[in-house]
């Protein structure tokens, strides 16, 4: 069994200023670090991922839909913003070196509108990093729960 620590215990926006935390996480006996971000622009993903690996930590990456992004919205523009966000998140997960991109990804945190009778949503989300590498990592998109 491996143990990991999620950076949400310390911050909602892990960045360079939090790099000293990585050595402590390893000292505490953890095998990995799950880096959490809710905005991706300007995030030094490659640098953060390499710093974690240099400390001997495995890296995973997580986020969540917030604000005006939702995969289960009736509004097409809101769903598109969610897909765009997830694609950018997948690119960031690839850049950080994570084998997975974790969520929750169905609706914004704290919101899950009940829509009885609506079929489950299984949306294929695939992203190719800006580098051009054909890298695919799994993204979990849960079905819309019943009513």
DSSP file (Angstrom, degrees, kcal/mol; ACC not computed):
  #  RESIDUE AA STRUCTURE BP1 BP2  ACC     N-H-->O    O-->H-N    N-H-->O    O-->H-N    TCO  KAPPA ALPHA  PHI   PSI    X-CA   Y-CA   Z-CA
    1    1 A X              0   0    0      0, 0.0     2,-0.4     0, 0.0     0, 0.0   0.000 360.0 360.0 360.0 142.3    0.0    0.0    0.0
    2    2 A X        -     0   0    0     29,-0.0     2,-0.4    28,-0.0    28,-0.1  -0.894 360.0-147.2-115.5 148.5    1.2    3.5   -0.8
    3    3 A X        -     0   0    0     -2,-0.4    28,-3.1    26,-0.2    29,-1.5  -0.945  15.6-177.1-117.7 136.9    0.1    6.7    1.1
    4    4 A X  E     -a   32   0A   0     -2,-0.4     2,-0.4    27,-0.2    29,-0.2  -0.897  16.7-139.8-128.5 160.9   -0.3   10.1   -0.5
    5    5 A X  E     -a   33   0A   0     27,-1.7    29,-2.9    -2,-0.3     2,-0.4  -0.970  14.5-136.7-121.8 134.5   -1.1   13.5    0.8
    6    6 A X  E >   -a   34   0A   0     -2,-0.4     3,-1.8    27,-0.2    29,-0.2  -0.760  12.2-137.4 -91.8 133.8   -3.3   16.0   -0.9
    7    7 A X  G >> S+     0   0    0     27,-2.7     4,-2.7    -2,-0.4     3,-2.2   0.598  92.4  85.8 -69.1  -9.8   -2.1   19.6   -1.0
    8    8 A X  G 34 S+     0   0    0     26,-0.3    -1,-0.3     1,-0.3    27,-0.1   0.707  75.1  72.9 -62.9 -16.6   -5.6   20.9   -0.2
    9    9 A X  G <4 S+     0   0    0     -3,-1.8    -1,-0.3     1,-0.1    -2,-0.2   0.747 115.9  19.5 -63.4 -21.6   -4.6   20.3    3.4
   10   10 A X  T <4 S-     0   0    0     -3,-2.2     2,-0.3     1,-0.4    -2,-0.2   0.701 132.6  -2.1-119.3 -33.9   -2.4   23.4    3.1
   11   11 A X     <  -     0   0    0     -4,-2.7    -1,-0.4     1,-0.1     3,-0.3  -0.992  43.0-138.5-161.7 151.7   -3.6   25.4    0.1
   12   12 A X  S    S+     0   0    0     -2,-0.3    26,-0.3     1,-0.2    -4,-0.1   0.460 104.5  44.8 -90.7  -3.5   -6.1   25.5   -2.7
   13   13 A X  S    S-     0   0    0     24,-0.2    -1,-0.2    -6,-0.1    24,-0.2  -0.507  76.3-164.2-141.6  70.0   -3.4   26.8   -5.1
   14   14 A X        +     0   0    0     22,-1.4     2,-0.2    -3,-0.3    34,-0.1  -0.292  27.6 149.3 -56.3 135.2   -0.2   24.9   -4.8
   15   15 A X    >   -     0   0    0     28,-0.1     3,-2.1    33,-0.0     4,-0.2  -0.817  62.0 -62.9-152.8-171.7    2.7   26.8   -6.5
   16   16 A X  G >  S+     0   0    0      1,-0.3     3,-2.1    -2,-0.2     4,-0.3   0.850 124.1  63.9 -52.9 -38.9    6.4   27.5   -6.3
   17   17 A X  G 3  S+     0   0    0      1,-0.3     3,-0.3     2,-0.1    -1,-0.3   0.695 101.0  53.1 -62.7 -16.6    6.1   29.1   -2.8
   18   18 A X  G X  S+     0   0    0     -3,-2.1     3,-1.8     1,-0.2     4,-0.4   0.393  75.1 104.4 -98.2   2.2    4.9   25.7   -1.5
   19   19 A X  T X> S+     0   0    0     -3,-2.1     3,-1.8     1,-0.3     4,-0.6   0.836  70.1  65.0 -56.2 -36.6    7.8   23.6   -2.8
   20   20 A X  H 3> S+     0   0    0     -3,-0.3     4,-1.0    -4,-0.3     3,-0.4   0.766  90.4  68.6 -58.6 -21.8    9.5   23.4    0.7
   21   21 A X  H <> S+     0   0    0     -3,-1.8     4,-2.5     1,-0.2    -1,-0.3   0.808  85.6  69.5 -64.4 -29.0    6.4   21.3    1.8
   22   22 A X  H <> S+     0   0    0     -3,-1.8     4,-2.0    -4,-0.4    -1,-0.2   0.903  97.0  48.9 -60.5 -44.4    7.5   18.5   -0.5
   23   23 A X  H  X S+     0   0    0     -4,-0.6     4,-2.4    -3,-0.4    -1,-0.2   0.888 111.8  50.7 -62.7 -38.3   10.5   17.5    1.6
   24   24 A X  H  X S+     0   0    0     -4,-1.0     4,-2.4     2,-0.2    -2,-0.2   0.910 106.5  54.0 -65.4 -42.0    8.4   17.5    4.7
   25   25 A X  H  <>S+     0   0    0     -4,-2.5     5,-1.9     1,-0.2     4,-0.2   0.917 111.1  46.0 -59.2 -43.5    5.8   15.3    3.1
   26   26 A X  H ><5S+     0   0    0     -4,-2.0     3,-1.6     1,-0.2    -1,-0.2   0.920 111.1  52.5 -65.0 -43.7    8.5   12.8    2.3
   27   27 A X  H 3<5S+     0   0    0     -4,-2.4    -2,-0.2     1,-0.3    -1,-0.2   0.853 101.9  60.4 -59.8 -35.2    9.9   13.0    5.8
   28   28 A X  T 3<5S-     0   0    0     -4,-2.4    -1,-0.3    -5,-0.1    -2,-0.2   0.553 124.7-103.7 -72.3  -6.3    6.4   12.3    7.2
   29   29 A X  T < 5 +     0   0    0     -3,-1.6   -26,-0.2     1,-0.3    -3,-0.2   0.552  69.9 146.3  99.6   8.9    6.5    9.0    5.4
   30   30 A X      < -     0   0    0     -5,-1.9    -1,-0.3     1,-0.1   -26,-0.2  -0.489  38.8-155.5 -79.8 150.7    4.3    9.6    2.4
   31   31 A X  S    S+     0   0    0    -28,-3.1    27,-2.5    -2,-0.2     2,-0.3   0.657  72.9  15.9 -94.1 -21.6    5.0    8.0   -0.9
   32   32 A X  E     -ab   4  58A   0    -29,-1.5   -27,-1.7    25,-0.3     2,-0.4  -0.944  59.0-137.8-150.6 167.7    3.2   10.6   -3.0
   33   33 A X  E     -ab   5  59A   0     25,-2.8    27,-2.2    -2,-0.3     2,-0.7  -0.997  11.3-149.2-131.0 133.2    1.7   14.0   -3.3
   34   34 A X  E     -ab   6  60A   0    -29,-2.9   -27,-2.7    -2,-0.4     2,-0.4  -0.910  19.4-149.1-103.8 110.0   -1.6   15.0   -4.9
   35   35 A X  E     - b   0  61A   0     25,-2.7    27,-2.8    -2,-0.7     2,-0.4  -0.653  10.5-156.5 -82.6 127.6   -1.2   18.5   -6.3
   36   36 A X  E     + b   0  62A   0     -2,-0.4   -22,-1.4    25,-0.2     2,-0.3  -0.894  19.5 162.5-109.6 134.3   -4.5   20.5   -6.3
   37   37 A X        -     0   0    0     25,-1.8    27,-0.3    -2,-0.4   -24,-0.2  -0.991  25.9-173.8-145.9 147.8   -5.2   23.4   -8.6
   38   38 A X  S    S+     0   0    0    -26,-0.3     2,-0.3    -2,-0.3    28,-0.1   0.332  83.1  44.5-120.6   0.4   -8.3   25.3   -9.7
   39   39 A X        -     0   0    0      1,-0.1    -1,-0.3    50,-0.0    46,-0.0  -0.987  58.6-175.6-142.1 139.9   -6.6   27.6  -12.2
   40   40 A X    >   +     0   0    0     -2,-0.3     3,-2.0    -3,-0.1     5,-0.2   0.672  44.5 111.5-113.4 -22.5   -3.9   26.4  -14.6
   41   41 A X  T 3  S+     0   0    0      1,-0.3     3,-0.1     3,-0.1    -2,-0.0  -0.333  95.3   2.6 -60.4 129.5   -2.7   29.5  -16.5
   42   42 A X  T 3  S+     0   0    0      1,-0.2     2,-0.4    -2,-0.1    -1,-0.3   0.459  91.1 144.4  76.4   0.3    0.9   30.3  -15.5
   43   43 A X    <   -     0   0    0     -3,-2.0     2,-2.2     1,-0.1    -1,-0.2  -0.603  51.5-136.6 -75.3 125.3    1.2   27.2  -13.3
   44   44 A X     >  +     0   0    0     -2,-0.4     4,-2.5     1,-0.2     5,-0.2  -0.416  39.2 163.0 -81.4  67.5    4.7   25.8  -13.5
   45   45 A X  H  >  +     0   0    0     -2,-2.2     4,-2.9     1,-0.2     5,-0.2   0.888  69.2  49.0 -57.1 -47.9    3.5   22.2  -13.8
   46   46 A X  H  > S+     0   0    0     -3,-0.2     4,-2.4     1,-0.2    -1,-0.2   0.918 113.4  47.1 -60.3 -44.1    6.7   20.6  -15.1
   47   47 A X  H  > S+     0   0    0      2,-0.2     4,-2.2     1,-0.2    -1,-0.2   0.910 113.8  47.4 -63.9 -43.7    8.8   22.3  -12.5
   48   48 A X  H  X S+     0   0    0     -4,-2.5     4,-2.1     2,-0.2    -2,-0.2   0.931 113.0  48.7 -65.1 -46.2    6.5   21.3   -9.6
   49   49 A X  H  X S+     0   0    0     -4,-2.9     4,-2.3    -5,-0.2    -2,-0.2   0.914 112.2  48.1 -60.8 -43.7    6.3   17.7  -10.8
   50   50 A X  H  X S+     0   0    0     -4,-2.4     4,-2.7    -5,-0.2    -1,-0.2   0.898 109.0  53.7 -65.3 -39.9   10.1   17.4  -11.2
   51   51 A X  H  X S+     0   0    0     -4,-2.2     4,-1.0     2,-0.2    -1,-0.2   0.896 109.6  48.7 -61.2 -39.9   10.6   18.9   -7.7
   52   52 A X  H ><>S+     0   0    0     -4,-2.1     5,-2.4     2,-0.2     3,-0.6   0.929 112.3  47.3 -65.9 -44.7    8.2   16.3   -6.2
   53   53 A X  H ><5S+     0   0    0     -4,-2.3     3,-1.7     1,-0.2    -2,-0.2   0.879 106.1  58.9 -64.6 -36.5   10.0   13.5   -8.0
   54   54 A X  H 3<5S+     0   0    0     -4,-2.7    -1,-0.2     1,-0.3    -2,-0.2   0.792 104.8  51.5 -61.9 -27.0   13.4   14.9   -6.9
   55   55 A X  T <<5S-     0   0    0     -4,-1.0    -1,-0.3    -3,-0.6    -2,-0.2   0.446 125.4-105.6 -86.4  -1.5   12.1   14.4   -3.3
   56   56 A X  T < 5S+     0   0    0     -3,-1.7     2,-0.4     1,-0.3    -3,-0.2   0.713  76.2 136.2  85.2  21.4   11.2   10.8   -4.1
   57   57 A X      < -     0   0    0     -5,-2.4    -1,-0.3    -6,-0.1   -25,-0.3  -0.833  52.8-131.2-104.8 139.1    7.4   11.4   -4.3
   58   58 A X  E     -b   32   0A   0    -27,-2.5   -25,-2.8    -2,-0.4     2,-0.5  -0.565  30.0-136.6 -76.2 152.9    5.0   10.1   -6.8
   59   59 A X  E     +b   33   0A   0     38,-0.3    40,-0.6   -27,-0.2     2,-0.3  -0.951  26.5 171.3-122.4 130.5    2.8   12.8   -8.3
   60   60 A X  E     -b   34   0A   0    -27,-2.2   -25,-2.7    -2,-0.5     2,-0.4  -0.895  20.9-141.6-124.4 163.8   -0.9   12.9   -9.0
   61   61 A X  E     +bc  35 101A   0     39,-0.9    41,-2.4    -2,-0.3     2,-0.3  -0.978  19.3 176.4-131.4 136.9   -3.0   15.9  -10.0
   62   62 A X  E     +bc  36 102A   0    -27,-2.8   -25,-1.8    -2,-0.4     2,-0.3  -0.937   8.4 154.2-138.3 161.1   -6.5   17.0   -9.0
   63   63 A X        -     0   0    0     39,-2.1     2,-0.3    -2,-0.3   -25,-0.2  -0.864  22.4-140.4-159.3-169.3   -9.0   19.8   -9.5
   64   64 A X        -     0   0    0    -27,-0.3     2,-0.3    -2,-0.3    41,-0.2  -0.973  29.2 -94.6-160.3 156.1  -12.7   20.3   -9.5
   65   65 A X        +     0   0    0     39,-1.1    44,-2.5    42,-0.4     2,-0.3  -0.566  49.6 174.5 -73.2 139.4  -15.3   22.3  -11.4
   66   66 A X    >   -     0   0    0     42,-0.3     3,-0.9    -2,-0.3    42,-0.1  -0.891  41.1  -3.8-137.7 167.8  -16.1   25.6   -9.8
   67   67 A X  T 3  S-     0   0    0     -2,-0.3    41,-0.2     1,-0.2    -2,-0.0  -0.212 126.9  -0.1  56.5-120.8  -18.1   28.7  -10.5
   68   68 A X  T 3  S+     0   0    0     13,-0.0     2,-0.4    -2,-0.0    -1,-0.2  -0.147 105.8 100.9-101.7  37.7  -19.8   28.7  -13.9
   69   69 A X    <   +     0   0    0     -3,-0.9    39,-0.3    12,-0.1     2,-0.3  -0.983  38.6 151.0-120.6 133.7  -18.6   25.3  -15.2
   70   70 A X        -     0   0    0      8,-1.1     3,-0.5    -2,-0.4    12,-0.3  -0.921  37.6-155.8-161.7 133.0  -20.8   22.2  -15.1
   71   71 A X  S    S+     0   0    0     35,-1.6    36,-0.2    -2,-0.3    35,-0.1   0.632 100.5  49.3 -81.4 -14.4  -21.0   19.0  -17.2
   72   72 A X  S    S+     0   0    0     34,-0.9    -1,-0.2     6,-0.1    35,-0.1   0.237  82.4 122.3-110.4  12.7  -24.7   18.6  -16.2
   73   73 A X        -     0   0    0     -3,-0.5     6,-0.1     2,-0.2    -3,-0.0  -0.397  63.5-136.4 -72.1 151.0  -25.9   22.1  -16.9
   74   74 A X  S    S+     0   0    0     -2,-0.1     2,-0.6     4,-0.0    -1,-0.1   0.641  85.0  90.6 -76.1 -15.4  -28.8   22.6  -19.4
   75   75 A X     >  -     0   0    0      1,-0.1     4,-2.0    -5,-0.0     3,-0.2  -0.736  68.3-152.9 -89.4 120.8  -26.8   25.5  -20.8
   76   76 A X  H  > S+     0   0    0     -2,-0.6     4,-2.3     1,-0.2    -1,-0.1   0.858  95.1  54.4 -61.3 -38.0  -24.5   24.5  -23.7
   77   77 A X  H  > S+     0   0    0      2,-0.2     4,-2.3     1,-0.2    -1,-0.2   0.879 107.7  50.3 -65.6 -37.6  -22.0   27.3  -23.0
   78   78 A X  H  > S+     0   0    0     -3,-0.2     4,-1.9     2,-0.2    -8,-1.1   0.910 111.4  48.2 -66.4 -42.2  -21.6   26.2  -19.4
   79   79 A X  H  X S+     0   0    0     -4,-2.0     4,-2.4     2,-0.2    -2,-0.2   0.889 110.6  51.7 -64.2 -38.8  -21.0   22.7  -20.5
   80   80 A X  H  X S+     0   0    0     -4,-2.3     4,-2.8     2,-0.2    -2,-0.2   0.908 107.2  52.1 -65.8 -41.2  -18.4   23.9  -23.0
   81   81 A X  H  X S+     0   0    0     -4,-2.3     4,-2.4     1,-0.2    -1,-0.2   0.899 109.8  50.8 -59.6 -39.8  -16.6   25.9  -20.3
   82   82 A X  H  X S+     0   0    0     -4,-1.9     4,-2.6   -12,-0.3    -2,-0.2   0.930 111.2  47.1 -63.8 -45.3  -16.4   22.8  -18.2
   83   83 A X  H  X S+     0   0    0     -4,-2.4     4,-2.6     2,-0.2    -2,-0.2   0.915 112.2  49.8 -63.2 -42.4  -15.0   20.8  -21.1
   84   84 A X  H  X S+     0   0    0     -4,-2.8     4,-2.2     2,-0.2    -1,-0.2   0.912 111.4  49.6 -61.5 -42.3  -12.5   23.5  -21.9
   85   85 A X  H  X S+     0   0    0     -4,-2.4     4,-2.4    -5,-0.2    -2,-0.2   0.919 111.6  48.6 -60.8 -45.3  -11.5   23.6  -18.2
   86   86 A X  H  X S+     0   0    0     -4,-2.6     4,-2.6     2,-0.2    -2,-0.2   0.886 109.5  51.6 -65.9 -38.7  -11.1   19.8  -18.1
   87   87 A X  H  X S+     0   0    0     -4,-2.6     4,-2.2     2,-0.2    -1,-0.2   0.918 111.3  47.4 -63.1 -42.2   -9.0   19.7  -21.3
   88   88 A X  H  X S+     0   0    0     -4,-2.2     4,-2.1     1,-0.2    -2,-0.2   0.886 111.6  51.9 -65.5 -37.5   -6.7   22.4  -19.8
   89   89 A X  H  X S+     0   0    0     -4,-2.4     4,-2.7     2,-0.2    -2,-0.2   0.893 107.9  51.3 -64.2 -40.4   -6.5   20.3  -16.6
   90   90 A X  H  X S+     0   0    0     -4,-2.6     4,-2.5     2,-0.2    -2,-0.2   0.918 109.3  50.1 -62.9 -43.5   -5.6   17.2  -18.6
   91   91 A X  H  X S+     0   0    0     -4,-2.2     4,-2.3     1,-0.2    -1,-0.2   0.906 112.1  48.4 -59.4 -41.1   -2.8   19.1  -20.3
   92   92 A X  H  X S+     0   0    0     -4,-2.1     4,-2.2     2,-0.2    -2,-0.2   0.901 109.1  52.3 -67.6 -41.1   -1.6   20.3  -16.9
   93   93 A X  H  X>S+     0   0    0     -4,-2.7     5,-2.6     1,-0.2     4,-1.0   0.910 110.8  48.5 -60.4 -41.9   -1.8   16.8  -15.5
   94   94 A X  H ><5S+     0   0    0     -4,-2.5     3,-0.5     1,-0.2    -2,-0.2   0.928 111.5  49.8 -61.8 -44.9    0.4   15.6  -18.4
   95   95 A X  H 3<5S+     0   0    0     -4,-2.3    -2,-0.2     1,-0.2    -1,-0.2   0.835 110.2  49.4 -65.5 -33.4    2.9   18.4  -17.8
   96   96 A X  H 3<5S-     0   0    0     -4,-2.2    -1,-0.2    -5,-0.1    -2,-0.2   0.682 116.5-114.7 -79.8 -16.8    3.2   17.6  -14.1
   97   97 A X  T <<5 +     0   0    0     -4,-1.0     2,-0.3    -3,-0.5   -38,-0.3   0.728  60.0 154.5  91.1  24.9    3.7   14.0  -14.9
   98   98 A X      < -     0   0    0     -5,-2.6    -1,-0.3    -6,-0.2   -38,-0.2  -0.674  41.2-149.9 -86.5 138.1    0.6   12.6  -13.3
   99   99 A X  S    S+     0   0    0    -40,-0.6    39,-0.8    -2,-0.3     2,-0.3   0.590  82.9  32.8 -79.4  -8.6   -0.8    9.3  -14.5
  100  100 A X  E     - d   0 138A   0     37,-0.2   -39,-0.9    -7,-0.1     2,-0.5  -0.944  64.2-143.8-141.3 160.6   -4.3   10.5  -13.6
  101  101 A X  E     -cd  61 139A   0     37,-1.5    39,-0.9    -2,-0.3     2,-0.2  -0.960  30.6-162.1-126.4 110.9   -6.4   13.6  -13.4
  102  102 A X  E     +c   62   0A   0    -41,-2.4   -39,-2.1    -2,-0.5     2,-0.2  -0.629  22.2 125.7-101.3 151.4   -8.8   13.4  -10.4
  103  103 A X        -     0   0    0     -2,-0.2     2,-0.2   -41,-0.2   -39,-0.2  -0.462  65.3-106.0-128.6-160.9  -11.9   15.4   -9.6
  104  104 A X        +     0   0    0     -2,-0.2   -39,-1.1     3,-0.1     5,-0.1  -0.424  52.0 166.9 -98.4 143.9  -15.0   15.6   -8.9
  105  105 A X        +     0   0    0     -2,-0.2   -34,-0.3    35,-0.2     3,-0.1   0.271  44.5  85.9-128.0  11.4  -16.1   16.7  -12.4
  106  106 A X  S    S-     0   0    0      1,-0.3   -35,-1.6   -36,-0.1   -34,-0.9   0.929 102.5  -9.8 -83.9 -43.2  -19.8   16.5  -12.7
  107  107 A X  S    S-     0   0    0    -37,-0.2   -42,-0.4   -36,-0.2    -1,-0.3  -0.935  91.6 -67.0-147.4 164.8  -20.9   19.9  -11.3
  108  108 A X    >   -     0   0    0    -39,-0.3     3,-2.7    -2,-0.3   -42,-0.3  -0.227  69.8 -83.8 -56.5 146.0  -19.3   22.8   -9.5
  109  109 A X  T 3  S+     0   0    0    -44,-2.5   -42,-0.2     1,-0.3    -1,-0.1  -0.250 119.1  18.7 -50.8 130.1  -18.2   22.0   -6.0
  110  110 A X  T 3  S+     0   0    0      1,-0.1     2,-0.4    -3,-0.1    -1,-0.3   0.388 110.8  90.7  87.9  -3.9  -21.2   22.3   -3.6
  111  111 A X    <   +     0   0    0     -3,-2.7     2,-0.2    -4,-0.1    -1,-0.1  -0.988  33.2 155.0-129.2 127.7  -23.7   22.1   -6.4
  112  112 A X        -     0   0    0     -2,-0.4     2,-0.1    -3,-0.1    -5,-0.0  -0.669  30.5-150.5-146.0  90.0  -25.4   19.0   -7.8
  113  113 A X        -     0   0    0     -2,-0.2     2,-0.6     1,-0.1    -2,-0.0  -0.370  16.1-127.1 -64.5 133.3  -28.7   19.9   -9.4
  114  114 A X        +     0   0    0     33,-0.1     2,-0.3    -2,-0.1    -1,-0.1  -0.708  33.6 170.4 -82.2 122.9  -31.3   17.1   -9.2
  115  115 A X    >   -     0   0    0     -2,-0.6     3,-1.7    30,-0.4    32,-0.2  -0.714  21.0-153.0-134.5  82.3  -32.7   16.4  -12.6
  116  116 A X  T 3  S+     0   0    0     -2,-0.3     3,-0.1    31,-0.3    30,-0.1  -0.200  76.8  21.3 -58.3 142.6  -34.8   13.2  -12.4
  117  117 A X  T 3  S+     0   0    0      1,-0.3     2,-0.3     0, 0.0    -1,-0.3   0.365  86.5 132.6  83.4  -6.2  -35.1   11.2  -15.5
  118  118 A X    <   -     0   0    0     -3,-1.7    -1,-0.3    27,-0.1    29,-0.1  -0.628  59.9-116.4 -79.8 135.1  -32.0   12.6  -17.1
  119  119 A X        -     0   0    0     -2,-0.3    25,-0.2     1,-0.1    -1,-0.1  -0.258  38.4 -87.4 -68.9 157.5  -29.7   10.0  -18.6
  120  120 A X        -     0   0    0     23,-0.1     2,-0.6     1,-0.1    -1,-0.1  -0.274  40.1-127.8 -60.3 150.7  -26.2    9.5  -17.3
  121  121 A X        +     0   0    0     21,-0.2     2,-0.5    -3,-0.1    -1,-0.1  -0.914  30.1 171.7-105.3 119.0  -23.5   11.7  -18.8
  122  122 A X        -     0   0    0     -2,-0.6     2,-0.6    21,-0.1    20,-0.1  -0.922  13.1-177.0-123.7 104.2  -20.4    9.9  -20.1
  123  123 A X        -     0   0    0     -2,-0.5     2,-0.5    18,-0.1    -2,-0.0  -0.887  23.2-133.8-108.7 122.3  -18.4   12.5  -21.9
  124  124 A X        -     0   0    0     -2,-0.6     2,-0.5     2,-0.0    -2,-0.0  -0.601  25.4-175.0 -73.0 125.0  -15.2   11.5  -23.6
  125  125 A X        +     0   0    0     -2,-0.5     2,-0.4    14,-0.1    14,-0.1  -0.976   8.9 166.9-123.6 117.2  -12.5   14.0  -22.8
  126  126 A X        -     0   0    0     -2,-0.5     2,-0.4    10,-0.1    10,-0.1  -0.979   9.1-174.0-130.6 141.9   -9.2   13.6  -24.5
  127  127 A X        -     0   0    0     -2,-0.4     2,-0.5     8,-0.2    10,-0.1  -0.997  16.5-154.3-139.7 141.8   -6.4   16.1  -24.6
  128  128 A X        -     0   0    0     -2,-0.4     6,-0.1     6,-0.1   -37,-0.1  -0.974  33.6-117.8-113.5 121.5   -3.1   16.3  -26.4
  129  129 A X    >   -     0   0    0     -2,-0.5     3,-2.4     4,-0.5     6,-0.1  -0.099  25.6-108.5 -56.6 156.4   -0.5   18.5  -24.6
  130  130 A X  T 3  S+     0   0    0      1,-0.3    -1,-0.1     2,-0.1   -39,-0.0   0.744 114.9  73.5 -57.4 -24.1    0.8   21.6  -26.3
  131  131 A X  T 3  S-     0   0    0      1,-0.1    -1,-0.3     2,-0.1     3,-0.1   0.691 109.9-119.6 -65.3 -17.0    4.1   19.7  -26.8
  132  132 A X    <   +     0   0    0     -3,-2.4    -2,-0.1     1,-0.3    -1,-0.1   0.321  65.3 142.8  93.9  -8.5    2.4   17.6  -29.4
  133  133 A X        -     0   0    0      1,-0.1     2,-1.8    -5,-0.0    -4,-0.5  -0.423  57.9-125.8 -66.3 140.3    3.0   14.4  -27.6
  134  134 A X        +     0   0    0     -6,-0.1     2,-0.5    -2,-0.1    -1,-0.1  -0.539  51.3 158.3 -87.5  72.9    0.2   11.9  -28.0
  135  135 A X        -     0   0    0     -2,-1.8     2,-0.4    -8,-0.1    -8,-0.2  -0.849  18.5-176.2-103.2 129.3   -0.3   11.5  -24.2
  136  136 A X        -     0   0    0     -2,-0.5     2,-0.3   -10,-0.1    -8,-0.1  -0.990   1.9-179.7-125.1 133.0   -3.6   10.2  -22.8
  137  137 A X        -     0   0    0     -2,-0.4   -37,-0.2   -10,-0.1   -10,-0.1  -0.946  36.1 -97.1-126.7 152.1   -4.4    9.9  -19.2
  138  138 A X  E     -d  100   0A   0    -39,-0.8   -37,-1.5    -2,-0.3     2,-0.4  -0.412  33.9-168.2 -70.7 141.2   -7.6    8.6  -17.6
  139  139 A X  E     -d  101   0A   0    -39,-0.2     2,-0.7   -14,-0.1   -14,-0.1  -0.998  16.9-135.9-126.2 132.7  -10.1   11.2  -16.4
  140  140 A X        +     0   0    0    -39,-0.9     2,-0.6    -2,-0.4   -35,-0.2  -0.797  23.8 176.0 -95.0 116.9  -13.0   10.1  -14.3
  141  141 A X        -     0   0    0     -2,-0.7   -18,-0.1   -37,-0.1    -2,-0.0  -0.903  21.2-149.0-118.8  99.6  -16.3   11.6  -15.3
  142  142 A X        -     0   0    0     -2,-0.6   -21,-0.2     1,-0.1     2,-0.1  -0.251  21.6-102.2 -69.9 155.9  -19.0   10.1  -13.1
  143  143 A X        -     0   0    0      1,-0.1     2,-0.4   -23,-0.1   -23,-0.1  -0.387  43.9 -93.0 -70.9 155.2  -22.6    9.6  -14.3
  144  144 A X        -     0   0    0    -25,-0.2    -1,-0.1     1,-0.1     3,-0.1  -0.555  49.4-120.7 -65.9 122.8  -25.2   12.1  -13.3
  145  145 A X        -     0   0    0     -2,-0.4   -30,-0.4     1,-0.1   -27,-0.1  -0.302  35.9 -87.7 -67.2 152.8  -26.8   10.5  -10.2
  146  146 A X              0   0    0      1,-0.2   -30,-0.2   -32,-0.1    -1,-0.1  -0.307 360.0 360.0 -62.2 144.0  -30.5    9.8  -10.2
  147  147 A X              0   0    0    -32,-0.2   -31,-0.3   -29,-0.1    -1,-0.2   0.392 360.0 360.0   8.9 360.0  -32.9   12.5   -9.2
